[in-house]
Amino acid sequence: MNKDIFTIDDLGRRTGASAEALDGWLKAKLFRPTGYADDQTPLFTDESVDRVAHIGKLEELGYGTEEIQRIIKKIGLPAARPGRKQPRSKTPYLTVGNLAERSGVSPRTIKHWEDKGIIIPDMRTEGGFRLYSEDYVFLCKLIRDLQLFGYTLEEIKAVSDEVRELFSIEAAPEKYPASEVETKLAAMLLEIQDLEDKMKLITQGVARWEEILKKKKKEIRAIMTRNRKNKDKAHA
């Protein structure tokens, strides 16, 4: 996705609408937030800017809120971008801090992954804040575990690219040709199988080392016991 987003204040500055007008239009459901940050701050995209601008023009022509509601219900907004729909549900977006907390990594680590192109924010505010969908909690945990499995950053980026593409297909499959979706999903299944095979080897290796370390701990304790006995004899 990686689109610019705006707070309600940004929206007012871009459209010239007052805070009072925007609040009234929101309550009347003339437009809706695209999503919400983790602190429930409403967020808006370019489509919201266009919509608010059109609503403002109708109000300037003398139409009241109820009349604008009827216009939208009957014919929509004349100059609205074709094919764009207002969001039907609240989509939560996470700040860097909240994403770090939810995924068990530091904000600095997330910034490092961004610098390497491993993750890309879903949205950015005009003030420079980076926001992510809930899907990124899963992705960050996956990246963290892949590092533990010994994957290089290049390998992790390749996996991350495929996961983010899967997110896009899940969100809007109609944007992709059916044959292309089939090819991409088949490739993803192969990657998942490869990861499962590697995890199986890692699991087997962990089991072997658990036995080895258990045996070594027993041997070390036995040596310590003998050493203490020798010390006692030397002081007797």
C-alpha positions in Angstrom: 0.0 0.0 0.0 2.6 2.6 1.2 0.3 5.7 0.7 0.4 9.1 2.3 -2.2 9.6 5.1 -3.5 12.6 7.0 -4.8 13.4 10.4 -8.0 15.5 10.8 -5.8 18.6 11.2 -3.9 17.8 8.0 -7.3 17.3 6.2 -8.4 20.8 7.3 -5.2 22.4 6.1 -5.4 20.8 2.7 -9.1 21.5 2.1 -9.6 24.8 4.0 -12.4 23.2 6.0 -12.8 24.2 9.6 -12.5 21.8 12.5 -16.1 22.4 13.3 -17.2 21.6 9.7 -15.1 18.4 9.5 -16.5 17.2 12.8 -20.1 17.8 11.7 -19.5 16.0 8.3 -17.9 13.1 10.1 -20.9 12.8 12.5 -23.2 13.0 9.5 -21.2 10.3 7.8 -20.6 12.4 4.7 -17.1 11.0 4.8 -15.3 8.4 7.0 -11.8 7.7 8.2 -9.7 5.3 6.1 -8.5 3.8 9.3 -7.3 4.4 12.8 -3.9 4.6 14.6 -3.4 2.4 17.6 -4.5 5.3 19.9 -7.7 5.5 17.9 -6.7 8.7 16.1 -8.7 8.8 12.8 -6.6 8.7 9.6 -7.5 9.8 6.1 -6.1 9.4 2.5 -6.1 11.4 -0.7 -9.6 10.1 -1.4 -10.8 11.7 1.8 -9.2 15.0 0.8 -11.1 14.9 -2.6 -14.3 14.0 -0.9 -14.1 16.7 1.7 -13.3 19.3 -1.0 -16.4 18.3 -2.9 -18.5 18.4 0.2 -17.2 21.9 0.9 -18.1 23.0 -2.6 -21.6 21.8 -2.2 -21.9 23.7 1.1 -20.6 26.8 -0.6 -23.4 26.5 -3.1 -25.9 26.6 -0.3 -26.7 22.9 0.3 -27.2 21.9 3.9 -25.9 18.7 5.5 -29.2 16.7 4.9 -29.3 17.9 1.3 -25.7 16.7 0.8 -26.6 13.4 2.3 -29.4 13.0 -0.2 -27.2 14.0 -3.1 -24.5 11.5 -2.1 -27.1 8.8 -1.6 -28.7 9.3 -5.0 -25.9 10.2 -7.3 -22.7 10.3 -5.3 -20.1 13.1 -5.5 -19.9 14.1 -9.2 -16.1 14.6 -9.3 -15.1 11.7 -7.0 -12.4 9.5 -8.4 -13.9 6.5 -10.3 -13.7 3.1 -8.7 -12.9 4.5 -5.2 -15.2 3.5 -2.4 -15.3 4.8 1.1 -14.0 2.3 3.7 -16.7 0.2 5.3 -14.8 -0.9 8.4 -12.3 0.6 10.8 -8.8 -0.5 9.9 -6.3 -0.2 12.8 -2.9 1.1 12.0 0.1 0.7 14.4 2.8 3.2 15.2 6.4 2.1 15.2 6.4 1.9 19.0 3.2 -0.2 19.2 4.4 -2.5 16.4 7.7 -3.0 18.3 5.8 -3.8 21.5 3.4 -6.2 19.8 6.1 -8.1 17.8 8.7 -8.3 20.6 11.5 -6.3 18.9 12.8 -2.8 19.4 11.8 0.3 17.4 15.5 0.6 16.3 15.3 -2.9 14.9 12.2 -2.0 12.9 13.9 1.1 11.6 16.9 -1.1 10.5 14.6 -3.5 8.7 13.0 -0.5 6.9 16.4 0.8 5.9 17.2 -2.6 4.4 13.8 -2.6 2.5 12.7 -5.7 4.5 9.5 -3.9 5.6 7.8 -0.9 4.2 5.2 1.2 6.1 1.6 1.0 4.9 1.2 4.7 5.3 3.0 7.9 6.3 1.5 11.0 7.7 2.6 14.4 6.5 4.4 14.8 9.8 6.6 11.8 8.9 5.0 9.2 11.2 5.1 5.7 9.9 2.1 3.4 10.3 1.5 -0.3 9.7 -1.4 -2.6 9.4 -2.0 -5.4 11.9 -0.5 -7.8 9.4 3.0 -6.4 10.2 2.8 -7.9 13.7 2.9 -11.4 12.1 5.6 -10.2 9.6 7.9 -8.8 12.2 7.7 -12.0 14.3 8.5 -14.0 11.2 11.5 -11.8 10.4 12.7 -12.2 14.0 12.4 -15.9 13.9 14.1 -16.2 10.5 17.1 -14.4 11.9 17.2 -17.0 14.7 17.0 -19.7 12.0 20.2 -18.3 10.4 18.6 -16.7 7.4 20.7 -13.8 5.8 19.1 -10.4 5.4 18.9 -11.0 1.7 17.0 -14.2 2.2 14.7 -12.6 4.8 14.0 -9.7 2.4 12.9 -12.2 -0.3 10.5 -13.9 2.2 9.2 -10.6 3.4 8.6 -9.4 -0.2 6.5 -12.5 -0.8 4.6 -12.2 2.5 3.7 -8.5 1.7 2.6 -9.5 -1.7 0.4 -12.1 -0.2 -1.1 -9.4 2.0 -1.9 -7.4 -1.1 -3.5 -10.3 -2.9 -5.6 -11.1 0.2 -6.7 -7.5 0.5 -7.6 -7.0 -3.2 -7.4 -10.2 -5.3 -9.4 -8.5 -8.1 -6.4 -6.3 -8.9 -4.5 -9.3 -10.2 -5.1 -11.5 -13.2 -6.4 -14.9 -12.0 -3.5 -16.7 -13.8 -0.9 -14.4 -12.1 -2.5 -15.1 -8.7 -2.3 -18.8 -9.3 1.4 -18.6 -10.2 2.3 -16.4 -7.3 0.4 -18.5 -4.8 2.0 -21.7 -6.1 5.4 -20.2 -5.7 4.5 -19.1 -2.1 3.5 -22.7 -1.3 6.9 -23.9 -2.4 8.6 -21.3 -0.2 6.5 -22.3 2.7 7.4 -26.0 2.2 11.1 -25.0 2.0 10.8 -23.2 5.3 9.0 -26.1 6.9 11.8 -28.4 5.7 14.4 -26.1 7.2 12.4 -25.9 10.5 12.3 -29.7 10.7 16.1 -29.9 10.4 16.4 -27.2 13.0 14.0 -29.0 15.3 16.0 -32.2 14.9 19.2 -30.4 15.5 17.8 -28.7 18.7 16.7 -32.2 20.0 20.2 -33.6 19.4 21.9 -30.7 21.1 19.5 -30.9 24.1 20.7 -34.5 24.6 24.3 -33.6 24.1 24.1 -30.6 26.5 22.2 -32.7 29.1 25.0 -35.3 28.9 27.7 -32.7 29.2 26.1 -31.0 32.2 26.0 -34.5 33.9 29.7 -35.0 33.1 30.7 -31.5 34.3 28.8 -32.1 37.6 30.6 -35.4 38.0 34.0 -33.8 37.5 33.1 -31.0 40.0 32.2 -33.7 42.6 35.5 -35.5 42.1 37.4 -32.2 42.2 35.8 -31.3 45.5 36.7 -34.7 47.0 40.3 -34.2 45.9 40.3 -30.8 47.5 39.0 -32.2 50.7 41.6 -34.9 50.7 44.4 -32.4 50.1 43.3 -30.4 53.2 42.8 -33.4 55.4 
